[in-house]
Amino acid sequence: MSKIAVIVVNWNRRELLRACLNSLAKQNHPNFEVVVVDNGSGDGSAELVSQMGESFPAPLRLVANSVNRGFCAANNQGFAATRSELVALLNNDAEADPGWLAALEAAIMRADDIGMAASKILVWEDNPSATGPERIDKCGHLIYPDGQNRGRGSGQPDRGQFDRLEETLWPDGCAAMYRRAMLEDIGGFDEDFFAYADDAELGLRGRIAGWRCLYVPAAVVRHRRGATLGLGSLQRLTLIERNRVLLVVKLFPWSLLWANGVFHFARIAAGIWAAARNKGEIRHYSGSWGKLRAGMAMARGTWSALPLIPRMLRKRRGLRRRLTPRQVRKLLLSYRIPLRELSEQAT
């Protein structure tokens, strides 16, 4: 049995998958396996995995779905298909440095209550011809009290400001490591989320259950941002906003849940002001019509969350809790992202 299982979820990204797997082939860790869960790709991705498996330096397996089951369900399949002590996730649009796995393992094994480890994720597009500092994609996560979360340091030049091993709120699912004991304690991804904010839900659920998360600056990954649906995708905005609502209803303490509307309207107002100056997420949508369509997509997200709220409330009652509501509130507010940074930051 391998010490670490690396799960890579793929859907119609054959060449990105090839680059991702090539980076895993260069890992200096002596004891890991790779499981690719393919969500019904029609571009030859499954055949690529079979071909690469013949000469891959570690065990490489394929789990082939006939349809796109989404990021959450596919990762849960990967969890079930392995028995390793540690489970790492790597997006098919990301490439890991050779010491990535070893650095994450060293951090997560520092204490028995560390259930998650977060990578230092940089922007891939800066790497091939970078003459100055690379840009940060995510160094752990921060959250706003309405449930919207952002990568810590996103968009900043990497000047070593996040080069300290330290606790963070949760890891980004693009490149993360989880202790299997934590997954067995709290369960895997919530498949109602399908994609986006799923890592936030799993990570915060783990924190509520008493597991800690370390950010590991030596575990470096480079990520092609927005390769799944595209940074300008309206569906992406809808899913993000829908899942924000689901996250809050399921996991936030009531003291923050009751105030959610106030924080939400403050974020929307700040986002409109940022969009008027061509800043923030909405800058990916050009012109007045594009920004109006983006706003409508966000409204659809909120609306589409409503039928799922009763189910989230039922799941809320069954949560594994080791932190009190007051401790959860303190945790969330201690990792709060400033409103201006949230509204002007762009993925």
Phi, psi and omega per residue, in radians:
M1 nan 2.250 -3.133
S2 -1.228 2.590 3.105
K3 -1.183 -0.641 -3.084
I4 -2.252 2.373 2.958
A5 -1.928 2.243 3.088
V6 -1.812 2.143 -3.124
I7 -1.839 2.236 3.100
V8 -2.123 2.042 3.096
V9 -1.628 2.368 -3.053
N10 -2.396 2.524 3.012
W11 -2.621 1.815 3.055
N12 0.957 0.786 3.072
R13 -2.358 1.044 -2.988
R14 -0.992 -0.861 -3.067
E15 -1.290 -0.594 3.035
L16 -1.138 -0.698 3.115
L17 -1.084 -0.702 3.119
R18 -1.032 -0.813 -3.141
A19 -1.124 -0.686 3.110
C20 -1.070 -0.849 -3.126
L21 -1.161 -0.625 3.081
N22 -1.070 -0.640 3.112
S23 -1.196 -0.607 3.096
L24 -1.242 -0.541 3.102
A25 -1.117 -0.355 -3.106
K26 -1.684 0.085 -3.129
Q27 -1.111 2.462 3.139
N28 -1.597 0.146 3.082
H29 -1.359 2.392 -3.024
P30 -1.490 -0.149 -2.932
N31 -2.561 1.401 3.099
F32 -2.564 2.838 3.045
E33 -2.281 2.821 -3.137
V34 -2.167 2.298 3.063
V35 -2.116 2.053 3.062
V36 -1.684 2.151 3.060
V37 -1.818 1.911 -3.088
D38 -1.717 2.215 -3.041
N39 -1.603 0.970 3.048
G40 1.271 0.638 -3.137
S41 -1.112 2.584 3.070
G42 -1.992 0.289 -3.047
D43 -1.936 0.256 3.139
G44 1.509 0.220 -3.127
S45 -1.076 -0.755 -3.117
A46 -1.098 -0.703 3.121
E47 -1.140 -0.628 3.103
L48 -1.062 -0.777 -3.132
V49 -1.064 -0.749 3.120
S50 -1.088 -0.717 3.130
Q51 -1.141 -0.817 -3.108
M52 -1.181 -0.508 -3.118
G53 -1.098 -0.414 -3.106
E54 -1.150 -0.532 -3.098
S55 -2.187 0.176 -3.095
F56 -1.190 2.439 -3.066
P57 -1.285 -0.129 3.086
A58 -2.309 2.819 3.073
P59 -0.990 2.260 -3.126
L60 -2.224 2.057 -3.086
R61 -2.118 2.748 3.138
L62 -2.102 2.301 2.917
V63 -1.967 2.002 -3.011
A64 -1.860 2.073 3.030
N65 -1.657 2.618 3.120
S66 -1.447 -0.317 3.130
V67 -2.384 2.926 3.093
N68 -1.373 1.850 -3.119
R69 -1.569 -0.033 3.131
G70 1.594 2.889 -3.085
F71 -1.123 -0.740 -3.051
C72 -1.165 -0.918 -3.108
A73 -1.098 -0.683 -3.123
A74 -1.132 -0.730 3.097
N75 -1.157 -0.653 3.081
N76 -1.098 -0.626 3.035
Q77 -1.075 -0.734 3.116
G78 -1.111 -0.726 3.079
F79 -1.003 -0.789 -3.065
A80 -1.242 -0.445 -3.084
A81 -1.459 -0.060 -3.082
T82 -2.250 2.811 3.101
R83 -2.233 0.299 -3.068
S84 -1.159 2.717 3.119
E85 -1.172 -0.591 -3.121
L86 -2.162 2.531 3.125
V87 -2.219 2.181 3.099
A88 -1.917 2.551 3.031
L89 -1.970 2.422 3.036
L90 -2.437 2.151 3.099
N91 -1.097 2.607 3.099
N92 -1.194 -0.262 3.108
D93 -1.753 0.385 -3.141
A94 -2.203 2.694 3.101
E95 -2.283 2.264 -3.036
A96 -1.714 2.462 2.987
D97 -1.141 2.728 -3.062
P98 -0.989 -0.519 -3.111
G99 -1.629 0.208 -3.031
W100 -1.030 -0.976 -3.077
L101 -1.102 -0.761 -3.101
A102 -1.102 -0.674 -3.135
A103 -1.180 -0.747 3.118
L104 -1.116 -0.747 -3.141
E105 -1.088 -0.777 -3.118
A106 -1.046 -0.637 -3.123
A107 -1.293 -0.807 -3.033
I108 -1.214 -0.395 -3.127
M109 -1.565 0.114 -3.138
R110 -1.199 -0.500 3.140
A111 -2.691 2.644 -3.051
D112 -1.206 -0.370 -3.109
D113 -1.631 0.095 3.045
I114 -1.504 1.928 -3.074
G115 -1.784 -0.205 -3.051
M116 -2.509 2.629 3.056
A117 -2.381 2.349 -3.075
A118 -1.862 2.483 -3.136
S119 -1.582 2.838 2.930
K120 -1.557 1.868 -3.038
I121 -1.801 2.093 3.135
L122 -1.861 2.891 -3.134
V123 -1.422 2.088 -3.073
W124 -1.044 -0.681 -3.036
E125 -1.087 -0.358 3.126
D126 -1.426 -0.280 -2.937
N127 -1.338 -0.802 -2.994
P128 -1.029 -0.611 -3.093
S129 -2.301 0.563 -3.070
A130 -1.163 2.210 3.065
T131 -1.877 -0.336 3.098
G132 -2.148 -2.828 3.137
P133 -1.126 2.486 3.049
E134 -1.287 2.783 3.100
R135 -1.578 2.594 3.116
I136 -1.517 2.354 2.963
D137 -1.590 -1.013 3.121
K138 -2.695 2.401 3.005
C139 -2.206 1.215 -2.968
G140 1.470 -3.016 -3.045
H141 -2.258 2.657 2.975
L142 -2.146 2.893 -3.095
I143 -2.480 2.615 3.018
Y144 -1.755 2.633 -3.035
P145 -1.121 -0.081 3.024
D146 -1.616 0.037 3.084
G147 1.772 -0.192 3.101
Q148 -1.280 2.297 -3.127
N149 -2.077 2.748 -3.125
R150 -2.477 2.692 3.035
G151 -1.209 2.393 3.111
R152 -1.189 2.225 3.091
G153 1.383 0.144 -3.057
S154 -0.982 2.218 3.118
G155 1.561 -0.207 -3.127
Q156 -1.364 2.570 2.967
P157 -1.124 2.449 3.140
D158 -1.442 1.732 3.139
R159 -1.964 0.343 3.130
G160 1.553 0.137 -3.090
Q161 -1.234 -0.281 3.102
F162 -2.123 0.747 -3.100
D163 -1.789 0.435 3.126
R164 -1.972 2.296 3.019
L165 -1.160 2.100 -3.050
E166 -2.759 2.921 3.114
E167 -1.298 2.519 3.049
T168 -2.379 3.016 -3.003
L169 -1.223 -0.913 3.049
W170 -2.836 2.892 3.129
P171 -1.555 2.685 3.013
D172 -1.331 2.379 -3.092
G173 -1.172 -0.184 3.066
C174 -1.062 -0.647 -3.077
A175 -2.740 1.656 -3.017
A176 -2.496 2.843 3.002
M177 -2.268 2.424 3.117
Y178 -2.202 2.514 3.017
R179 -1.421 2.300 -3.115
R180 -1.059 -0.573 3.116
A181 -1.028 -0.618 3.089
M182 -1.194 -0.772 -3.135
L183 -1.100 -0.649 3.094
E184 -1.245 -0.464 3.140
D185 -1.309 -0.760 -3.004
I186 -1.977 -0.230 -3.061
G187 1.660 2.997 -3.107
G188 -1.554 -2.644 -3.131
F189 -1.173 2.557 3.042
D190 -1.406 1.948 -3.021
E191 -1.264 -0.201 3.017
D192 -1.144 -0.354 -3.120
F193 -1.408 -0.399 3.100
F194 1.079 -1.123 3.099
A195 -2.803 2.590 3.141
Y196 1.354 2.276 -3.093
A197 1.151 0.055 3.089
D198 -1.152 -0.682 3.104
D199 -1.195 -0.581 3.073
A200 -1.132 -0.758 -3.133
E201 -1.115 -0.820 3.140
L202 -1.127 -0.775 -3.101
G203 -1.139 -0.781 -3.138
L204 -1.209 -0.625 3.065
R205 -1.082 -0.666 3.070
G206 -1.142 -0.708 3.132
R207 -1.135 -0.716 3.119
I208 -1.081 -0.550 3.117
A209 -1.438 0.055 3.029
G210 1.702 0.066 3.121
W211 -1.514 2.519 -3.141
R212 -1.760 2.917 3.126
C213 -2.344 2.327 3.065
L214 -1.920 2.436 2.986
Y215 -1.605 2.289 -2.990
V216 -2.089 1.702 -3.063
P217 -1.140 -0.379 3.131
A218 -1.369 -0.198 3.134
A219 -1.636 1.541 -2.972
V220 -1.734 2.321 3.092
V221 -2.340 2.533 3.062
R222 -1.990 2.287 -2.917
H223 -2.118 2.274 2.986
R224 -1.436 1.835 -2.968
R225 -1.272 2.388 3.057
G226 1.284 0.308 -3.082
A227 -1.273 -0.342 -3.088
T228 -1.255 -1.065 3.115
L229 -1.989 -0.230 -3.095
G230 1.709 2.454 -3.096
L231 -1.119 -0.438 -3.135
G232 -1.685 0.269 -3.091
S233 -1.334 2.259 3.067
L234 -1.253 -0.596 3.087
Q235 -1.073 -0.663 3.097
R236 -1.048 -0.796 3.119
L237 -1.077 -0.742 -3.133
T238 -1.077 -0.786 3.141
L239 -1.146 -0.724 3.132
I240 -1.051 -0.788 -3.095
E241 -1.260 -0.682 3.085
R242 -1.042 -0.827 -3.050
N243 -1.279 -0.413 3.011
R244 -1.054 -0.798 3.139
V245 -1.106 -0.778 -3.124
L246 -1.100 -0.706 3.117
L247 -1.040 -0.817 -3.096
V248 -1.113 -0.830 -3.094
V249 -1.109 -0.661 -3.069
K250 -1.375 -0.648 -2.892
L251 -2.124 -0.380 -3.064
F252 -1.268 2.514 3.005
P253 -1.120 2.654 -3.069
W254 -1.028 -0.553 -3.120
S255 -1.089 -0.552 3.060
L256 -1.558 -0.528 -3.123
L257 -1.126 -0.725 -3.134
W258 -1.137 -0.519 -3.106
A259 -1.614 0.131 -3.009
N260 -1.069 -0.686 -3.114
G261 -1.044 -0.706 3.138
V262 -1.109 -0.826 3.132
F263 -1.131 -0.651 -3.117
H264 -1.130 -0.809 -3.134
F265 -1.162 -0.570 3.058
A266 -1.120 -0.702 3.123
R267 -1.181 -0.730 3.135
I268 -1.092 -0.765 3.138
A269 -1.097 -0.750 3.108
A270 -1.139 -0.629 3.114
G271 -1.167 -0.672 3.102
I272 -1.126 -0.745 3.121
W273 -1.117 -0.707 3.104
A274 -1.152 -0.717 -3.137
A275 -1.104 -0.622 3.117
A276 -1.106 -0.405 3.102
R277 -1.839 0.280 3.101
N278 1.030 0.756 3.071
K279 -2.135 2.900 3.073
G280 1.402 -3.008 -3.073
E281 -1.044 -0.611 -3.013
I282 -1.261 -0.195 3.110
R283 -1.166 -0.274 3.083
H284 -1.263 -0.166 -3.092
Y285 -2.005 1.869 -2.971
S286 -1.386 2.575 3.059
G287 1.290 2.927 -3.123
S288 -1.123 -0.696 -3.124
W289 -1.154 -0.717 3.119
G290 -1.086 -0.731 3.138
K291 -1.214 -0.601 3.082
L292 -1.143 -0.744 3.106
R293 -1.102 -0.640 3.100
A294 -1.116 -0.753 3.100
G295 -1.082 -0.684 3.110
M296 -1.161 -0.640 3.110
A297 -1.122 -0.683 3.098
M298 -1.153 -0.704 3.107
A299 -1.118 -0.688 3.077
R300 -1.067 -0.641 3.121
G301 -1.072 -0.819 3.111
T302 -1.078 -0.771 -3.118
W303 -1.109 -0.738 -3.088
S304 -1.240 -0.290 3.097
A305 -1.323 -0.439 -2.995
L306 -1.007 -0.781 -3.130
P307 -1.130 -0.337 -3.099
L308 -1.606 -0.116 -3.087
I309 -1.079 -0.770 3.094
P310 -1.002 -0.671 3.124
R311 -1.162 -0.686 3.111
M312 -1.126 -0.669 3.118
L313 -1.140 -0.637 3.076
R314 -1.150 -0.733 3.109
K315 -1.144 -0.583 3.131
R316 -1.022 -0.696 -3.101
R317 -1.180 -0.416 -3.091
G318 -1.711 0.189 -3.086
L319 -1.171 2.530 2.957
R320 -1.370 2.053 -3.052
R321 -2.112 2.145 2.973
R322 -2.069 -0.276 3.026
L323 -1.729 2.495 3.058
T324 -1.327 2.809 3.067
P325 -0.949 -0.644 3.111
R326 -1.140 -0.693 3.115
Q327 -1.178 -0.646 3.103
V328 -1.144 -0.749 3.105
R329 -1.055 -0.780 3.123
K330 -1.086 -0.702 3.123
L331 -1.082 -0.843 -3.112
L332 -1.113 -0.744 -3.105
L333 -1.269 -0.448 3.107
S334 -1.276 -0.359 3.080
Y335 -1.963 0.561 -3.123
R336 -1.307 2.337 3.062
I337 -1.546 2.340 3.111
P338 -1.042 2.519 -3.073
L339 -1.048 -0.723 -3.123
R340 -1.125 -0.746 3.124
E341 -1.109 -0.725 3.135
L342 -1.098 -0.795 -3.042
S343 -1.280 -0.490 -3.078
E344 -1.725 -0.182 3.139
Q345 -1.378 2.473 3.099
A346 -2.158 2.443 3.114
T347 -1.140 nan nan
